[in-house]
Amino acid sequence: MQRIMRFARRTAEERGITGLETAIVLIAFVVVAAVFAFVVLSAGLFSSERGKETVYAGLAKTRGSMEITGGVIADSNTTKITMITFDVTLAAGGDSVNLNPSDTTNRTVISYADSTTKVSDVTYVTTVISGNTDKLLEQGELFEISVDMTQTALSSVTLAANSTFNLEVKPPAGSYMVIQRTVPASINKSILDLN
């Protein structure tokens, strides 16, 4: 019994956690929480910055895009297509596009493809319909592009009746434009509108 009394007295004399120990534990919790919050906020800011960069890169890619204004017109010799002509303008909010075919760098490239032939760089002629004459397509300007189908690079191409072809207009920056058309079943006119 004496042992029990000594044990009870000893536990009764021991005190709980002191205020200093409580403060140290509380400070440790606050420091850990602050570090965790800093890491979470930094990761969130980093990922949102990356998202913003991705959005801006996507906008820059589409800004240089052009669009066809009007139809695609084909000249023919009543047996095959000899010339393809179309008008282009900038899409809303688009950046300027270099349409000078004689430039050696930073120029728009037009490629041709059909079921049997692919030419990655065809010769084309740019005519300014409205705007200044610098061959740089800017907002509010309208250019006409003509591709001569009898040029040396396309000498093996015979665009006859019911032929399907693609022209890809690839500016130096921004998205490219694909023009896919089919020649009518009958080439009985010298000028055809390829819908």
Buried (B, 14 or more C-beta within 10 A) or exposed (E): EEEEEEEEEEEEEEEEEEEEEEEEEEEEEEEEEEEEEEEEEEEEEEEEEEEEEEEEEEEEEEBBBBEBEBBBBBBBEEEBBBBBBBBBBBBEEBBBBBBEBEEEEEBBBBBBBBEEBEBEEBBBEBBBEEBEEEBBBBEEBBBBBBBBBEBEBBEEBBBEBEBEBEBBBBBEBBBBBEBEBEBBEEBEEEEBEBE
